Amino acid sequence: MSQVTPRLESVLLSFPTELLVEVVKNLTCLDILHARVTCKRLYEVTKSLLVWRHVVAQEPRQRLWLERPINTYTSEELEGLALRRLSVEFGYDNLIKGAQPHQRTISVSYDIGRTKLVPGGRWLLVTTLRGGIFYYDLDCEDVGPNVLIPEGSTQCIMRIAIDVDVSSPYLKFNLAFWVSRYCPPINNANPCLNVWEIRLLLDDTGRGIGLEGNCRAKFSGGFHGPYSNIVLCGKYIAHGVDRPLTERILGFSPWTMDHEYDRSYYCRQIPGFGGHGLALLPNGQLFFLAESHAVLYPRVSTASGEPLKL
């Protein structure tokens, strides 16, 4: 009778759980999922809160899709965020290969102006042609709509911009938009710039259940005509204006000053704007495309300054 060779114990599985967690933490998200299906021990280890905190914390843009401090998330919540990010990467790859993307249809009963997806992918903002802004929670089966800014009577929100406060432990962003008293295509509309601070609405357990906000600034942009662009970064706002039969204008304002309802609020006019490629950078630089070249203002202020042509 031949002797039965005893089964050799895996060297990896002989490690204590704490060491296994450190090993798994250094795997990619996809490799963690592969390891999970190999045995019961690794299945339990890959469910560890320490593993998924590490995975999410390594994401360079994780502050844009964490709505609250990372230590308030469960293992399941963090894993869900990581898998959502992974599915987006696979989705882009499949689009390149010609595959049909997954779609979700949201029915609306009002006239839509503009839409904006808040970084992180959960909150969808929708403006109306009566001056209101609704939001949809794409993580919920009942997505909305929910009122963020109530509708007016004769106003139209025509452009919208978002600047996320990455220093805040909870989701917070500034929302800039311009309101016209007339609907397009009327070109002599008198626009009004608005900046609202939007915050995450929490339940009793500290989890996000909605959005709320308040108006931080409201003032005239200084120019007549429809706004073609609007961008927001920190304490500054920039906006392009298309004047019929004349030149395009680029306005620049430090919106954080005390100028509520001040129609004479100072706005610097910057020449040469081509109507596209407008961007405000965190270091105070202003970038835009002129008719034949790109322009970068290295240090933008309300005082005069010389641009760099790129």
C-alpha positions as CSV (number, residue, x, y, z in Angstrom):
1,M,0.0,0.0,0.0
2,S,1.5,3.2,-1.1
3,Q,1.8,6.0,1.4
4,V,-0.4,9.1,0.9
5,T,1.6,12.3,0.6
6,P,0.1,14.8,3.0
7,R,-1.2,18.0,1.4
8,L,1.2,20.8,1.6
9,E,-0.1,23.9,3.3
10,S,0.1,27.1,1.3
11,V,2.8,29.3,2.5
12,L,0.7,32.3,2.0
13,L,-2.2,31.0,4.0
14,S,0.1,30.2,6.9
15,F,0.6,33.9,7.4
16,P,-1.4,35.5,10.3
17,T,-4.4,37.6,9.2
18,E,-2.7,40.9,10.0
19,L,0.1,40.0,7.6
20,L,-2.3,38.8,4.9
21,V,-4.1,42.1,5.1
22,E,-0.8,43.9,4.4
23,V,-0.2,41.6,1.4
24,V,-3.6,42.1,-0.1
25,K,-3.5,45.9,0.4
26,N,-0.7,46.0,-2.2
27,L,-2.8,44.3,-4.9
28,T,-4.8,46.1,-7.5
29,C,-8.5,46.3,-7.2
30,L,-9.0,43.7,-9.9
31,D,-6.4,41.4,-8.3
32,I,-8.2,41.6,-4.9
33,L,-11.4,40.4,-6.6
34,H,-9.4,37.5,-8.2
35,A,-7.9,36.5,-4.8
36,R,-11.3,36.6,-3.2
37,V,-12.6,33.6,-5.2
38,T,-9.6,31.3,-4.4
39,C,-10.5,30.3,-0.9
40,K,-12.6,31.2,2.2
41,R,-9.7,32.6,4.1
42,L,-8.7,35.1,1.4
43,Y,-12.4,35.9,0.9
44,E,-12.6,37.1,4.4
45,V,-9.3,39.0,4.2
46,T,-10.4,40.8,1.0
47,K,-13.5,42.1,2.9
48,S,-11.3,43.8,5.4
49,L,-12.0,47.5,6.1
50,L,-8.3,48.2,6.2
51,V,-7.9,46.8,2.7
52,W,-10.5,49.0,1.1
53,R,-9.5,52.1,3.0
54,H,-6.0,51.6,1.6
55,V,-7.3,51.0,-2.0
56,V,-9.5,54.2,-2.0
57,A,-6.8,56.3,-0.3
58,Q,-4.3,55.5,-3.1
59,E,-6.7,56.9,-5.7
60,P,-5.2,60.3,-6.7
61,R,-8.7,61.8,-7.2
62,Q,-10.3,60.1,-4.2
63,R,-11.3,63.4,-2.6
64,L,-13.5,64.1,-5.5
65,W,-15.7,61.0,-5.0
66,L,-15.6,60.8,-1.2
67,E,-18.5,62.7,0.2
68,R,-17.5,62.4,3.9
69,P,-14.3,61.5,5.9
70,I,-13.0,58.1,4.8
71,N,-13.1,56.7,8.4
72,T,-16.9,57.1,8.4
73,Y,-17.3,54.6,5.5
74,T,-17.9,50.9,5.9
75,S,-15.9,48.3,4.1
76,E,-18.9,47.6,1.8
77,E,-19.2,51.3,0.9
78,L,-15.6,51.7,0.1
79,E,-15.5,48.6,-2.0
80,G,-18.5,49.9,-3.9
81,L,-16.8,53.1,-4.7
82,A,-13.7,51.3,-5.8
83,L,-15.7,49.0,-8.0
84,R,-17.6,51.9,-9.5
85,R,-14.3,53.4,-10.5
86,L,-13.1,50.1,-12.0
87,S,-16.3,49.7,-13.9
88,V,-15.8,53.2,-15.4
89,E,-12.4,52.3,-16.6
90,F,-13.7,49.1,-18.2
91,G,-16.6,51.1,-19.7
92,Y,-14.3,53.5,-21.4
93,D,-12.2,50.6,-22.8
94,N,-15.4,49.0,-24.1
95,L,-16.5,52.2,-25.7
96,I,-13.2,52.4,-27.6
97,K,-13.9,48.9,-28.8
98,G,-17.3,49.8,-30.0
99,A,-19.4,48.2,-27.3
100,Q,-22.8,49.7,-26.3
101,P,-22.7,51.5,-22.9
102,H,-25.2,50.9,-20.2
103,Q,-27.9,53.6,-20.2
104,R,-30.3,55.0,-17.6
105,T,-33.3,57.1,-18.6
106,I,-34.7,59.8,-16.3
107,S,-38.1,61.2,-17.2
108,V,-38.6,65.0,-16.6
109,S,-41.8,67.1,-16.7
110,Y,-40.2,70.5,-17.1
111,D,-38.1,72.4,-19.7
112,I,-34.4,71.6,-19.2
113,G,-31.8,74.3,-19.6
114,R,-28.4,72.8,-18.7
115,T,-27.1,69.7,-16.9
116,K,-24.0,69.2,-14.8
117,L,-22.6,66.1,-13.1
118,V,-21.0,66.8,-9.8
119,P,-17.5,65.1,-9.6
120,G,-18.0,61.7,-8.0
121,G,-20.9,60.7,-10.3
122,R,-23.7,60.6,-7.7
123,W,-25.4,64.0,-8.1
124,L,-26.8,65.3,-11.3
125,L,-27.7,69.0,-11.5
126,V,-30.4,70.1,-14.0
127,T,-31.3,73.8,-14.6
128,T,-34.7,74.8,-15.8
129,L,-35.8,77.6,-18.1
130,R,-37.7,79.2,-15.2
131,G,-34.6,79.9,-13.1
132,G,-34.5,76.8,-10.9
133,I,-32.0,74.0,-10.3
134,F,-33.0,70.4,-9.5
135,Y,-30.7,67.6,-8.4
136,Y,-30.9,63.8,-9.0
137,D,-29.4,61.2,-6.7
138,L,-28.1,58.6,-9.2
139,D,-27.2,56.2,-6.4
140,C,-30.9,55.8,-5.4
141,E,-33.7,53.9,-7.2
142,D,-35.9,57.0,-6.7
143,V,-33.5,59.5,-8.2
144,G,-35.7,62.6,-7.9
145,P,-36.0,65.4,-8.9
146,N,-35.3,67.3,-5.8
147,V,-35.3,71.1,-5.5
148,L,-31.9,72.7,-4.9
149,I,-32.8,76.3,-6.0
150,P,-36.5,77.2,-6.4
151,E,-37.8,78.3,-9.8
152,G,-38.5,81.9,-10.5
153,S,-41.1,83.3,-12.9
154,T,-39.3,85.0,-15.8
155,Q,-35.6,83.9,-15.4
156,C,-33.5,81.5,-17.3
157,I,-30.4,79.8,-16.1
158,M,-28.2,79.5,-19.2
159,R,-24.7,78.6,-18.0
160,I,-23.4,76.7,-14.9
161,A,-20.0,75.8,-13.3
162,I,-18.8,73.9,-10.3
163,D,-15.8,74.2,-8.1
164,V,-15.4,71.4,-5.5
165,D,-13.8,72.2,-2.1
166,V,-11.4,69.3,-1.8
167,S,-10.2,70.6,1.7
168,S,-13.7,70.0,3.2
169,P,-14.1,66.6,5.0
170,Y,-17.7,66.5,3.6
171,L,-18.9,67.2,0.1
172,K,-19.0,70.9,-0.5
173,F,-18.8,72.9,-3.7
174,N,-19.4,76.3,-5.1
175,L,-22.0,76.5,-7.8
176,A,-21.8,79.5,-10.2
177,F,-24.5,80.3,-12.8
178,W,-25.8,83.2,-14.7
179,V,-29.4,84.1,-14.9
180,S,-31.0,86.1,-17.7
181,R,-34.4,87.8,-17.5
182,Y,-35.0,86.7,-21.1
183,C,-34.8,83.4,-22.8
184,P,-32.5,82.9,-25.8
185,P,-32.2,83.7,-28.6
186,I,-32.7,87.3,-27.4
187,N,-29.3,88.9,-27.3
188,N,-29.8,92.0,-25.2
189,A,-30.5,90.0,-22.0
190,N,-29.0,91.6,-18.9
191,P,-27.2,88.7,-17.1
192,C,-26.8,88.3,-13.4
193,L,-24.0,86.1,-11.9
194,N,-24.9,83.9,-8.9
195,V,-22.6,81.9,-6.7
196,W,-24.1,79.4,-4.2
197,E,-22.4,77.2,-1.6
198,I,-23.8,73.7,-1.9
199,R,-23.3,71.2,1.0
200,L,-24.1,67.5,1.6
201,L,-27.3,67.0,3.6
202,L,-26.7,64.3,6.3
203,D,-29.0,62.0,8.1
204,D,-28.8,61.0,11.8
205,T,-26.1,58.4,11.0
206,G,-23.9,60.9,9.2
207,R,-24.6,59.6,5.7
208,G,-25.4,61.8,2.7
209,I,-29.1,61.9,1.7
210,G,-29.3,65.1,-0.3
211,L,-28.0,68.5,-1.1
212,E,-28.7,71.9,0.4
213,G,-27.2,75.4,-0.2
214,N,-27.3,79.1,0.2
215,C,-26.5,82.1,-1.9
216,R,-23.0,83.5,-1.4
217,A,-22.9,86.2,-4.1
218,K,-25.1,87.8,-6.7
219,F,-24.0,90.6,-8.9
220,S,-24.0,91.9,-12.5
221,G,-21.3,90.5,-14.7
222,G,-20.7,94.0,-16.1
223,F,-21.5,93.2,-19.7
224,H,-24.7,92.9,-21.8
225,G,-25.2,89.9,-24.1
226,P,-25.4,86.1,-23.8
227,Y,-22.6,84.3,-21.9
228,S,-20.8,81.7,-23.9
229,N,-18.7,80.3,-21.0
230,I,-18.5,80.5,-17.3
231,V,-15.8,78.9,-15.1
232,L,-15.2,79.0,-11.3
233,C,-12.1,78.3,-9.3
234,G,-11.5,79.4,-5.7
235,K,-12.4,83.0,-5.2
236,Y,-12.4,83.9,-8.9
237,I,-15.0,83.6,-11.6
238,A,-14.4,84.1,-15.4
239,H,-17.0,84.4,-18.0
240,G,-17.1,85.0,-21.8
241,V,-19.7,87.2,-23.4
242,D,-20.8,87.0,-27.1
243,R,-21.8,90.5,-28.3
244,P,-23.8,90.5,-31.5
245,L,-21.8,91.9,-34.5
246,T,-18.9,92.9,-32.2
247,E,-16.0,91.3,-30.4
248,R,-16.2,88.6,-27.7
249,I,-15.4,89.7,-24.2
250,L,-13.8,87.8,-21.3
251,G,-14.7,89.1,-17.9
252,F,-12.9,88.3,-14.6
253,S,-14.1,88.9,-11.1
254,P,-13.1,88.0,-7.5
255,W,-16.6,87.0,-6.4
256,T,-15.8,86.6,-2.7
257,M,-15.8,90.4,-2.1
258,D,-18.8,92.0,-0.4
259,H,-20.9,92.9,-3.4
260,E,-24.3,91.3,-3.0
261,Y,-26.7,92.8,-5.5
262,D,-24.1,95.5,-6.4
263,R,-24.6,96.0,-10.1
264,S,-21.6,98.3,-10.3
265,Y,-19.3,95.6,-9.1
266,Y,-15.9,95.8,-10.7
267,C,-15.2,93.3,-13.4
268,R,-11.9,93.3,-15.4
269,Q,-12.3,93.0,-19.2
270,I,-9.7,90.8,-20.9
271,P,-9.3,91.2,-24.7
272,G,-8.7,88.6,-27.4
273,F,-11.1,85.8,-26.1
274,G,-11.9,83.4,-28.9
275,G,-15.0,81.9,-27.4
276,H,-13.5,78.5,-26.4
277,G,-11.1,76.8,-24.1
278,L,-11.7,78.9,-21.0
279,A,-10.2,77.6,-17.8
280,L,-9.2,79.0,-14.4
281,L,-6.3,77.2,-12.7
282,P,-5.8,76.7,-9.0
283,N,-2.6,78.7,-9.0
284,G,-4.3,81.8,-10.2
285,Q,-3.6,81.4,-13.9
286,L,-6.2,82.1,-16.6
287,F,-6.1,80.1,-19.8
288,F,-8.2,80.7,-23.0
289,L,-8.1,80.2,-26.7
290,A,-7.9,83.3,-28.9
291,E,-8.7,83.3,-32.6
292,S,-5.2,82.0,-33.6
293,H,-3.3,81.1,-30.5
294,A,-3.7,80.1,-26.8
295,V,-3.3,82.7,-24.1
296,L,-2.1,82.1,-20.5
297,Y,-2.2,84.9,-17.9
298,P,0.4,83.7,-15.4
299,R,-1.0,85.8,-12.5
300,V,-4.5,87.0,-12.9
301,S,-5.8,89.9,-10.8
302,T,-8.2,92.7,-11.2
303,A,-5.2,94.9,-12.0
304,S,-3.7,95.0,-15.4
305,G,-1.3,92.3,-16.4
306,E,0.5,91.0,-19.5
307,P,-0.5,87.6,-20.9
308,L,1.7,85.0,-22.3
309,K,0.9,83.7,-25.9
310,L,1.5,80.0,-26.2
